[in-house]
């Protein structure tokens, strides 16, 4: 059993017990009990995993409530939903201070995928080089692909398409230049998003510079590895390095869970 499994089991046990105990209490009381339990975990990563499991539990309870009481739809004036939304608000505030835990879809078609594909604008190449340092020590055990793998004389469009077909984790390095790229919009994003919807590929988003990421509905449903209000260009060295470390950690976690 891995450390993550241990933390998730502890979170399930805790929330199942406390959720029923505090059904008639205020949302903040449940959150305070969660915060108190959180102090038992020393690392930021374990705290994040613990809260992530609790959030999954609460979101599932909310969906169950919708299905049973409201034909699967939210009801804004429902007291139960108001309380749950408050709990989620408090949880999300806490999670914003911790490393992101990446998820993949539960239902995955039987397609062999093991590649990491980085989608970026050539204008942002220096950011790619900087991020790539963190993946380099693991190149013998992971299949990391960016367009520097295309050799002279190769048909580059076909090489990109072939790499996307094997992609398990797609890392998108977002900026205004990325969002404005016709090539990316036509040749990279559609098959990557399709792979995420149909084959369990995981999209991880890193926002390099301020951009209107939230205006792109096909993208903003996927996980940003940090707050959009803190693009990489605004980060100090420590914050940026911590982001890249967690990006590698979550990427390896997804590959190893396959």
C-alpha positions in Angstrom: 0.0 0.0 0.0 1.4 3.4 -1.0 1.5 6.5 1.2 -1.2 8.0 -0.9 -3.5 5.0 -0.3 -2.9 5.3 3.4 -3.8 9.0 3.5 -6.9 8.5 1.3 -8.1 5.6 3.5 -7.7 7.9 6.6 -9.6 10.7 4.8 -12.5 8.3 3.9 -12.7 7.0 7.4 -12.7 10.5 8.9 -15.2 12.1 6.6 -17.7 9.2 6.6 -17.7 9.4 10.4 -17.8 13.2 10.8 -20.2 13.9 7.9 -23.0 11.9 9.6 -22.1 13.3 13.0 -22.3 16.9 11.9 -25.2 16.8 9.5 -27.2 19.2 11.6 -24.2 21.6 12.4 -23.0 24.6 10.5 -20.7 24.1 7.5 -17.9 25.9 9.3 -18.0 23.4 12.1 -17.3 20.5 9.7 -14.5 22.5 8.1 -12.9 23.2 11.5 -13.0 19.5 12.3 -11.3 18.8 8.9 -8.7 21.5 9.6 -7.9 20.0 13.0 -7.4 16.5 11.5 -5.2 18.0 8.8 -2.6 18.9 11.4 -1.8 15.1 11.7 -0.1 15.2 8.3 3.3 16.9 8.0 3.9 17.4 4.3 2.0 19.7 2.0 1.5 16.8 -0.4 -0.2 14.6 2.2 -2.4 17.4 3.3 -3.5 18.0 -0.3 -4.3 14.3 -0.8 -6.3 14.2 2.4 -8.4 17.3 1.4 -8.7 16.0 -2.2 -10.3 12.7 -0.9 -12.7 14.7 1.3 -13.7 17.0 -1.5 -14.4 14.0 -3.8 -16.6 12.5 -1.0 -18.5 15.8 -0.5 -19.0 16.3 -4.3 -20.4 12.8 -4.6 -22.8 13.5 -1.7 -24.0 16.6 -3.5 -24.5 14.7 -6.7 -26.4 12.0 -4.9 -28.7 14.7 -3.3 -29.4 16.2 -6.8 -30.3 12.8 -8.2 -32.6 11.8 -5.3 -34.2 15.2 -4.5 -34.0 17.3 -7.6 -33.9 15.0 -10.7 -30.2 15.5 -11.0 -30.2 19.3 -11.1 -28.9 21.9 -8.6 -31.5 23.8 -6.6 -30.1 27.1 -5.5 -32.5 27.6 -2.5 -32.1 24.1 -1.0 -30.6 24.4 2.5 -28.6 21.2 2.1 -27.0 22.4 -1.1 -26.2 25.8 0.5 -24.4 24.1 3.4 -22.5 21.8 1.1 -21.4 24.7 -1.2 -20.1 26.5 1.9 -18.1 23.5 2.9 -16.7 23.3 -0.6 -15.8 27.0 -0.6 -13.8 26.5 2.6 -12.1 23.4 1.2 -11.2 25.1 -2.0 -9.6 28.0 -0.2 -7.4 25.6 1.7 -6.6 23.6 -1.4 -5.4 26.7 -3.2 -2.5 26.9 -0.7 -1.5 23.3 -1.4 0.0 21.4 -4.3 -2.6 20.3 -7.0 -3.5 16.6 -7.1 -4.1 15.6 -10.7 -7.0 13.3 -11.7 -7.9 11.2 -14.7 -11.2 9.9 -15.9 -12.4 6.7 -14.3 -13.7 5.2 -17.5 -10.7 4.5 -19.9 -10.9 2.7 -23.2 -8.4 -0.1 -23.6 -5.8 2.0 -25.5 -2.1 1.7 -24.7 -0.7 5.2 -23.8 2.5 6.0 -22.0 3.9 9.2 -23.5 4.1 12.7 -22.0 3.3 15.3 -24.7 4.2 19.0 -24.2 2.1 21.4 -26.3 3.5 25.0 -26.4 4.1 28.0 -28.5 7.6 28.4 -29.9 7.7 31.9 -28.5 7.6 30.3 -25.1 10.4 27.9 -25.7 12.5 29.2 -22.8 9.7 28.2 -20.4 9.8 24.7 -21.9 13.5 24.4 -21.4 13.2 25.6 -17.8 10.4 23.1 -17.0 12.2 20.3 -18.8 15.1 20.3 -16.3 12.8 18.8 -13.7 11.8 15.9 -16.0 15.3 15.2 -17.3 16.5 13.0 -14.4 13.6 10.6 -15.2 14.1 10.4 -19.0 15.2 6.8 -18.8 12.0 5.7 -17.2 9.5 8.1 -18.8 8.7 8.8 -22.5 8.9 12.6 -22.6 8.0 14.2 -26.0 8.2 17.7 -27.3 8.9 18.9 -30.9 12.6 18.8 -30.4 12.3 15.1 -30.9 11.5 15.7 -34.6 14.6 15.0 -36.6 15.6 16.9 -39.8 13.8 15.3 -42.8 11.0 13.8 -40.8 7.4 14.7 -41.7 6.7 16.9 -38.6 2.9 16.9 -38.8 2.9 13.1 -38.9 5.4 12.9 -36.0 3.2 15.1 -33.9 0.1 13.1 -34.7 1.8 9.9 -33.9 3.0 11.2 -30.5 -0.5 12.5 -29.6 -1.9 9.0 -30.3 0.4 7.6 -27.6 -0.1 10.4 -25.1 -1.1 9.6 -21.5 -0.3 13.0 -20.0 -0.5 16.2 -22.1 1.1 19.3 -20.5 -0.2 22.5 -22.0 2.0 25.6 -21.6 -0.5 28.4 -21.9 0.0 32.0 -22.9 -1.7 34.5 -25.3 0.7 33.3 -28.0 -0.4 29.7 -27.4 -4.1 30.6 -27.5 -3.5 32.6 -30.7 -1.7 29.8 -32.5 -3.7 28.5 -35.5 -1.5 25.4 -35.8 -2.1 24.4 -32.1 -5.8 25.1 -32.4 -6.1 23.0 -35.5 -3.5 20.2 -35.1 -2.7 19.7 -31.4 -5.7 20.7 -29.2 -8.5 18.7 -31.0 -6.8 15.3 -30.8 -5.5 15.9 -27.3 -8.9 16.9 -26.0 -10.4 13.9 -27.8 -7.8 11.6 -26.2 -8.8 13.0 -22.8 -12.5 12.5 -23.4 -12.3 9.1 -25.0 -9.1 7.4 -23.9 -8.3 8.6 -20.4 -5.4 10.9 -21.3 -4.9 13.6 -18.7 -4.6 17.3 -19.5 -2.4 19.3 -17.2 -2.3 23.1 -17.7 0.5 25.4 -16.8 -0.3 29.1 -17.3 3.0 30.9 -18.3 1.7 34.4 -18.8 -1.5 36.3 -18.2 -4.1 35.2 -20.7 -7.9 34.7 -21.0 -7.7 31.0 -20.2 -11.1 31.1 -18.6 -12.7 32.2 -21.9 -11.8 28.9 -23.6 -14.5 26.4 -22.4 -12.8 23.5 -24.1 -9.7 24.2 -21.9 -10.9 25.6 -18.6 -12.6 22.4 -17.7 -9.2 20.8 -17.3 -6.8 21.1 -14.4 -4.5 24.1 -14.0 -1.6 23.2 -11.9 -1.7 26.5 -10.1 -4.0 29.5 -9.7 -4.6 31.4 -13.0 -4.0 34.6 -11.1 -0.4 33.5 -10.5 1.1 32.7 -14.0 4.7 31.4 -14.0 6.0 34.8 -15.2 4.9 36.3 -11.9 6.4 33.7 -9.6 9.6 33.9 -7.7 12.2 31.2 -8.1 11.0 29.1 -5.2 7.3 29.2 -6.2 8.2 28.3 -9.8 10.5 25.4 -8.8 7.8 24.0 -6.4 5.3 24.2 -9.3 7.5 22.2 -11.6 8.4 19.7 -8.9 4.7 19.0 -8.4 4.1 18.9 -12.1 6.7 16.1 -12.4 5.3 14.4 -9.3 1.7 14.4 -10.6 2.8 13.3 -14.1 4.7 10.3 -12.7 1.8 9.5 -10.4 -0.6 9.3 -13.4 1.8 7.2 -15.4 2.5 4.8 -12.6 -1.2 4.3 -11.8 -2.0 3.1 -15.3 
